[in-house]
Structure formats: C-alpha cells, structure tokens
C-alpha cells in the first residue's frame, strides 16, 4: 500500500455504506484503495433502510442509483397517521434524480451492500475481511498502519468508516460521547401489504410505528419504544413483545402485529446519536459516516449522510495536492449539514416521547428540505 509512481493509496477501515462508497469514489478518482473489515464474511445482516433523494443523487454520480431502484421499492410520499388512525400529514419528497424517477427507495440492507461491494471490487478496490486497525502513526506525508494481524501498510490516506462505535476514531484521539435518548427501535422483516406503496408512520399513545416497503413482496415494520432503559432481550421474546407493542394502534397499523407474528426476523436496538465536535481528521487520517456523525433514525438520513461523505471526500481530495488540506476542506464542507441533521433528529425524538407529534412533522419535513440542497 505504499504510494508509488504518482498513485495515491488509501486504507479504509470498515466495509459498510460509508466505507464502500468512499472506496468506489476514490478508486474512480485514481486512488489505489484497500478496505479492512473486522467481519469475517462479506455477507451483511440487517433488515432495510430508506435511500432518500440525497442518497440517490450521490449514488447516481457513481452510476449506482438505477441498480438500487431496480432492486428496491421506489417511493415519493411519507404519510403521517395520527393516534386515531387518520392521516394527519403527508410529505411529498423532492425528486432529485429526475421528475420521472422516485424521490426515494426502500431497499434491503443485504441488497444495498451487494450493489456497493460489487462496484467497489469492479473499480479495483481490495477488501480484506477479519482485519481491523491496531495502530496508526503519521510519518511525513504517509501514515504507517499496523493491522490486527501484525502486518503493516503505508498509505497516503486512512479513512475510519467503522460505524458509531468506531475503533479508528479512538486510535486517532478523536473523542465523542454517544447519547442514549430513552428509546429502543424495533424492526421486523414482513410481507408487504398491498396498500403500502410509500412510507407510513403511525403516532401511538405511547410508541410510534411504521412500515417501509423494500420490494414488491417485502417491507419492514419499525416501532420506536419510548421511555425505556437500555437492555437486551432474549431472541425468543422479541416477536411476541413487538406484537404486544403494536396491538394498541388503530386503523391500518392494526395489520402490523399479525405481520410480525409471521416474521422470523426481529431486532431491537437503542436510539443513540453523536456528533464529533471539532476536527474529524488528524494529519492524513479522517473519520466519516456514523464514525463522525450519527443521527437518530427518525430523519431516515443516516445512509444519505454516509453516502454523501464518501463522494464529497473524493471530490475535496481531488482539489488539493496535500491530503491534509483536502481533509480540512472536506470537514469544513460537511460539518454544519451533519450537525444540523443530528440536532434536529434529537429534537424529533424528544417530541415523539412527549407525544407532540404535530410539532415533529414540520421538523421531519425541514430535514428532507435541507438534505435536498446540494451537499
């Protein structure tokens, strides 16, 4: 991984959405890229996510938007339903990749991972599994990296894209605090009801629930459980507990509990956020995606921020001879946008817990409007 013959080399920690997107964007710009991923397998788990307009816009620049639209479920409307089961608000999202294309797409995480992984490899990116970074040391214009198998690399750029609990962030001496917001978010992979052509979010008297289509046949149910301590439940208790939480919802939301009972795939995770204050970089090293900023899921913008990060990182590095200068420009370009999304997502989570749903809807709309602006 030494720099040679004018080719700049990059080592990326993490083969998730941010890491794979950054790898492809850098490789297309002429970088030689290697990813180390702690997971022993290229197979990823997870249920689904929304690729909102900004995600599709960035993916379109990499030639990947159509593949995501082909394998996901295109949508343009977000419907909020009140505690009585009646539509309360509808957000028409901007179509950022053309008037005839959907504004967003629901897609299964393993499908998105395959699309991103395949394109990265096609661009010459090497992905090594079962490895992570153990130490980093700046040596002039290069970074010496020691990996977990005791091998070493010399790279012009090191990118930490290893998620909200980033180990790369700690190795760079970048400090942040993860905030838990008294919410646990549930997700269950289910059969898609015929009426679910867009995202539906249902306000409850205690919790908030919803449904996101992923394909012609599949969708995922989500539920945000308010006012609970963090904790882990046995797998056997997950589906029955989620069914009970869904039972009080009226209207179409009442159809979600039976769907969950037929699902063999239910997860429960804490709602945590953070924003890395100050610099995201040290010398020729930088953190991106959830390692730098993680909003609450209520804005459906975490993936969009991560994908934009990867693309913008390559753009800014292409404008400067010195890597450190390019990284400073990248952080300067991204920080305010990401901070606003994280802070607004925290405000939405608080309004949900206070059952002030009507006040949360305009904030969700404001997030989507902000993200529609160029990154």
N, C-alpha and C positions, 0 to 999 in steps of 0.2 A: 504493500500500500504506500510505498514512497512516491513522492512526486517525481516524475521523470519526463524528459522530452516535452516539457511545457504542459503536460496533462496534470490537472489538479485532482487530488484524491480526497475522497470523503469517507468517513466511517460514521454510520448511523446506528444508534442504539434503539432497537425496537422496530418490529415489522408490523405495526398497526397502521391505521389510516394515515396518521401524520408521517410516519417513517417511510411508508411505501410511496406516498405522494411526493414527498421531498426527494426520495431516491430517483424516481422517474423524471421529475423536473430537472434535477441536477445532471442526470445522465444525458438527457436531451440537450443540455447546455454544454456538453463536452467533458463533464467530470467522470472520473472513474470511481465507482461507488460500491462499497461493501456494507451490508447490514448484518449486525449481530443481534440475534433474538433469543431470549432466555428459554422460550418454549421449545421443547424438543421436536415439535412437529409443525409443519406448515399449516395444518388444519386448525382453524379457529372456531371458538364456540360463540354463542350469543344468539339473540333472537332476531331483532330487527332494528332499523333506525330510519329516520327521515333524512333524505338528501334534499335540503331546501334549495331554493333558487341559487343562492351564492355557491353552494356545493356544485350544482350542475354547471354553473358558469365557469368555475375553476376547472372542473373535470372536462368541460368542452375544450378548453385550451390545451388539454393533454390528449384530446381525441377519445375520451372515455365516457362522455355523457350518454351517447346513444346506446352503448352496451348496458349501462345501468338502467336506462329507460326500457330497453328490450326485456331485461330480466327482472325488473321490479314492477311497481304499480304506479303509474303517473296520476297526479292529483293537482288540484289548484285551489281547493276550498278547505278551510278549517272551520268547523261548526262547533260552537259552544252551546251546551244544553244546560238549562237551569235545574234547580233541585226538584222541580215538579215534572221534569221530563219534557219540557217545552224548549224549542230553540230560543236562545237568548241573544246570540251574536254570531255573525258569520264574517270571516275574514277572507276576502278574495286576494290571494297572493299574486305578486307580480311575476309575470313570465319572463325570466331573464335570458332565456336562450332562444327566444322567438315566439311570436304570437300563436303559432300552431303547435308549440310544444308545451307539455305540462309545466306548472310552476315548481313542482317538487316530485319526488318519487320515494315511495316506501320500498325498502329493499332488505332482504335477509342479510345479516352480517356475514355469514359464510360466503354468500354470493358476491358481495362487495369485495371481500378480502381476496377471493379468487381473481376477480377482474383486476384489482390493483396489483396483486402479486404477479400475475401473468404478464402484465405490461411492464413492470419493473424488470423482470427477467428478460423480456424481449429487448429491452433497452441496454442489456448487458450488466445489470446490477447482480451482484453475487450476494445471496442470503445464506448465512450460516446459523443453524439452529443449535440450541443447547449452550449458547455462549452469552456472556454479558461483559461489561467493562468493570475491571477491578481497580484501575488507577489511570490517571491522566496527568501528563506533565508537558507544559509548553517548552519547546526547545527552539528558540528563534522563531522562524515563521511556521514551523511544523509542530505537531502535537505527537508525543510518544504515548501510546496507549497500551496498557497491559490488560489482556483479556483474562477471563476466569480460567482458561486452560493453560495460563502462564505464557502463552505466545504474545508477541508484541507487534504493533503496527506503528508506522509513521504516516500521518495524514495531514493534509493542509487544512482540513475541516473536520470537526467532530460535532455531531448533532444528537442531542438527547431527545428521543421521541418515545420514551418508555412509560408514558402514562402519568396519572395523577400521583402515584407513589414512586415517582422516578428516582432510581438509584443514581443515574447520571447527574441529576440536579444536585444531589448531595455531594458527589465527588468534585463538582465544580465550586462547592462552597456557597451555593445559592440557597437561601433559606426562605421557607414559606410555611404557613400554617393551614392545615385542612380544617375547614369548618363544617361541623355536622348541624343540620338545620331541623332536627326533630322529625324528620320524615324518612320513611322507608318506601322505596319504589319497587313495585311488583311488575313482572312481565310474564306473559304466558303465550305461547305459540298456539294458535287456534285456526279452525276453518273460518274463512271469510264469509260473513253474511252477505246476501245479495245487495242489501241496502248500503253497505259500507263502501262507497266509491271515493270518499275523501276521509280526512281525519275527523273523528267525533270525540269531543271531550265533554264529560258529564260531571257537573257540580253535584256533590253529595252533601249531606248534612254533617258528615264527619270527614269523609275522604273524597278524593277526586279520581275519576276513572276515565278510560277512553279506549279507542280502537284505532289502529293504524293498518290499512291494507298493505300487504307485501307482494302480492301476486294475484292472479285470477282466483286462486283457491285458498291462499293463506293470509293470515293477518296476525297481529299481536295485540292482546289486551294489556293495558297498563293500568295500574292503580297506585296512587300516592297516599300512603297511610300517614296520617298526621298525629303529632303528639306522642310519639313512641320512642322508647330508648333503643339504642343500637343493640343488636343481638343476632344470633344465628339460630335458626330453627332447623330441626331435622327435616330431611328431604320429604319424608312421608307426610309431614304436616303442612307442606306448602300449598298444594292444590286445595285441600279442604279449608284451610284458613282463608285463602283468597276467595273461594266461593262464598264464605260467610260474609266477608267484607263487601262483596258485590250485591248480596241479597237485598239490602235496603233501597237500592237505586230503582226508580220507576222508569216507565217507558221502554225505549229500545235498550237501555242499559240493562234492563232485567234479563235480556237474552244472553248477556255475557257470562253469567255464572254457569249455565249449562255447557257453554263452550269450554270453559275452564275445566269442568269436570271430565271432559273428554280429552283434555290435553295431557300429554306426558312430559311437558316441558314448562316448568315454572321456576322463576328465580326471584329473589328478594335482595335488594341492595340498599345501602344507606345513601341519602342525598347529601353529597359533600361538594363543596366548592373551594376554590382558592384562586388568587391572582398573585403572581410573582411581582412584588414591588421592585422598582429599580431596574438594574440591568438583567437581561436574560442570558448574557454572554460573559465569558471570561476568556480573553485572548481570542483564539481561533475556535472556541467551543461555544455552543449555544443550545438552549432547550426550546422546544416548540410543542404545539398541541397541548394536550392535557398536562404535560410536564410544566408548562408555563402558565396556563390559564384553564380552569375547568368550571364552566357554568353549571347551574342546576339544569336538569333535563326539561324543565317547563318551557324553555325557549326553543327546543329542538335545534339548537345551533352549535352544539359541541363539535359535530363532524364537520360542519361548514367552516368553523374557525380553524380546525386542524388541516383541512384540505387547502384552504387559503394560505395558511402558514407555509406549507410545502412549496406552493407555487411562488409566493412572494419572496421566500428565502432565495430561491434560484434566480429570480429577477434581480434582486438587490445585489447579490454576489456577482452577477454578470456586469454590473455597472462600475465596479471598483477593482483596482489591481490588488489592493490589500484585503485579505479576508476579514480582518478585524474591523475595517472601515465598513465593509459590506454588511457585517453583522450588526453594527451600530445603526446603520440605515434601516435594516430590517426591523429591529426592535422599535425604532422611532416611528416607523410606518404602521406598526401593528398594535402598539401598546394601548392607545386610547380606545380603539374599536373593541379590543378584547376586554378591557377593563369595564367599559360601559355594559357589554353583554353580561359579564359576570355579576356586576352590581344590580342590574335590572332583574336578572334571574333570581337573585336572592330576595329582592323586593316582591316578586311574584310568589315565591314560596311562602313568604310571610303573610301575604294577603290570602293565600289559599288556607293557611292554618287559621286565620281569623275569620274565615268564611265570607270574605269580602270579594267574592268572585267578580262582581260587576266592575270593581276597580282594577282587577287583574287583567281583564280582557284588553283594555287600551294599552297596557304595558306590553302584552304579547304582540299586539299589532305594531307598536313602536319598535320592538326588537326586529321584526321582519322588515320594517321600512328602513331601519338603519343598515341591516345586512344587505339590503338591495342596492345600497350605494357601493361604488367600486371599492375594493379592498385597499 
